[in-house]
Amino acid sequence: MSAPVSVLTQRFEVEDAHTMDGYLRTDGYAALRRAMETRPTDLVQMVKDAGLRGRGGAGFPTGVKWGFVPKDSGKPVYLVVNADEGEPGTFKDRELMERDPHQLLEGMVIAAWALRSSRAFIFLRGEYLWSGIRLEEAIAEAYREGYLGKDILGSGLDFDVTLHYSAGAYICGEETALLDGLEGRRGQPRLRPPFPAVAGLYACPTVVNNVETIMNVPHIVANGVDWYRSMGTEKSPGPKVFCVSGEVVRPGNFEWPMGTPARQILEESCGGMLPGRTLKFWAPGGSSTPLLTADHIDVGMDFESMTEAGSMLGTTAMMMYSDATSVVEACLNWMRFYEHESCGKCTPCREGTFWLSQVLERILEGRGVPADIETLQQACEQIFGRAFCALGDGATSSIFSGLKYFRDEFEHLVEHGRLPDGVSTDHAGVVTDNSGRHRPTLFGVA
Amino acid sequence: MFSPEMREKALELVGRYPVGRSALLPLLHLVQEGDGYISADGVAECAELLGLTKAEVGAVATFYTMYKREPMGEHLVSVCTNFSCKVRGGQEVFDRLAAKLGVAHNGTTADGAFTLEHAECLGNCEGAPVVTVDYLNYECVSADGAEDLVDRIAAGDVPPPTRGMIPPGVRSVQYRLAGLGPRDPVTPGVASDQARADDGAVPVPDAGPGVEPVTVEPSLSEADVAERESARRQVRDAGYGDEALEGEAGPQSREFPTRPQEGQPAIDDPTESGPRHDDEERGT
């Protein structure tokens, strides 16, 4: 049994945490001063030892990624923060940036010190206007106070940050597609190798890290590796912000150690499912992770346990759905999302998502034929592992797992032309007060 | 066309990045601030500014969802219909708004007040169902609440969103998305213009593709080379100069296919002056 922690979200209750005053008052930028007394190579080693793994979905060890950057290549090293959060069900980065933008900047300057980088870009999702405004103000304050710009804190480090708004493309969350977008092209993924750490932005060494990943860095520096490893599991250490949504009483961002059983988060943080509804299926890490059932609710939320359970940790966007909700409808809704967001570079994903949408639509509307279920399975097998990037693989996750656990619902639709009793696609409006934990402060409203 | 003021802003954006083309997405946001959509003029301006073709700019503009092909209304209303919003009534919110405004997805009302779209996950699932106006979030919106919201905006009494500022109109927001900060300085936000192209500039490479002229060696087999040489020698022996080697008979005359290619019939040369197919000549 674990208890909730307050690391990345520790300033959520502080009214003015997004300002320099509020941030400094709560020990902000102390970790940066400590980091600047450390040799860059030791800092990379520290992040390696802490076992920090990427929080953007793939879980790649951050310290290892930093270690890939070649020394003295004669080219600048760029740091790019992936703030293009688009995975359905994920909203952790938005809230972290809105409430604690300086935490991101501090992590970035520490990363710049470790990587000897002098230029960074925050590639922010275009729809995140308010996060952007908070970041703009934080960047301006940091320049004014000497935490960004030339010769930061007298250490000799020059480091500049540019906030770059994207324009609405989920695929730009994939690191190589993000770099193409940042270079002013269509955001389509690149072939790896070369990896961005060797030849990324403008063919220079580039580190691309997720917002939450970078925000972990100051805490590792301030409190040490042992403290960090005291949370979470051996292979997935540290705290994690879980975004819970769907048919729960209190959706929201909740911080727990990695490896916490999903049941604890659901019951203690969210107050369980909505009255009169029971959990039927859930996605542990966004719509591109395979669905799980109520039987899996005690699985620990860490990379290894989730893989063992046949799913993935992904972005830890837990979407919980009840017995009144149709798996087929969920699959169709997400497939339309992937159809819309497929970049068109590779055929399996571009065509496959389109056809899967058609077939799912037919089944859900009661016009399906028995062969359709086989078609779904086969089409997914043709996409999985053959797509150019993970978007195609992710698109098949919900169908593979849906057919594995809820095949009877697909078959019932094909056979009877309607959903089983008690399941419907009419979703009555549910508006619950979710503002109890972090009541938002309104701009210009007393 | 860009006004002088806009051109100045555009140049400022280009001057931020180590490689100018990186400013393309912000520039397209700037185009939308001016025209309310990606206009042909705007595309041409961006192309000219960055030394790209209009097709290259158009290809980028059509890739991203936030760039619109038709002029937007004063406010852009986006309703999230992804699944976590849908199970809490997001679809009903969209349907009611569509009926009320009399437009479909991406449609603009006749009076030009609203453009309505159903959006993919807006990253605010804890506030489902979510409606954004000019990308500012209103959380936990019921279908009735959404109708009321639209009524109040139309009446000029814009209610504050759950967090953030009063929606100022989508064009004003596009100005911010270009990275130029607030158009009206009393509102929050600042231009992110501190870093310039020289900060972390890309060094000019002294080697690599497009830098050093590379001599491309034709991939001919030794037999081909020897044959070509013997053919050239024959032409010279016949008393013709080098200019005859590159004759006027079209592209084929530039090479001497004296040996029939595999699977090809032997070339019948109607003239007597042509090179003879004589294997004994080879290598002499």
Interface residues (C-beta under 8 A of the other chain):
Chain A: G74 K75 P76 Y78 E85 G86 E87 P88 G89 T90 F91 D93 R94 E98 S117 S118 R119 R125 G126 E127 Y128 L129 W130 G132 I133 E136 E137 I139 A140 Y143 L148 G149 D158 D160 V161 T162 L163 H164 Y165 S166 A167 G168 A169 Y170 G181 L182 E183 G184 R185 R186 G187 Y202 A203 C204 C243 V244 S245 G246 E247 P251 G252 N253 S287 A317 M319 Y321 T325 E329 A330 N333 W334 F337 H340 E341 C343 H427 A428 G429 V430 V431 T432 D433 N434 S435 P440 T441 L442 F443 G444 V445
Chain B: R16 Y17 P18 V19 R21 S22 A23 L24 L25 P26 L28 H29 L50 A59 V60 F63 Y64 T65 M66 Y67 S78 T81 N82 F83 S84 K86 V87 R88 G89 G90 Q91 E92 V93 A119 E120 C121 L122 G123 N124 C125 E126 G127 A128 P129 T132 D134 Y135 L136 N137 E139 C140 V141 S142 A143 G145 P160 P161 T162 R163 G164 M165 I166 V173 R176 L177 A178 G179 G181 P188 G189 V190 A191 S192 Q194 A195 R196 D199 G200 A201 V202 P203
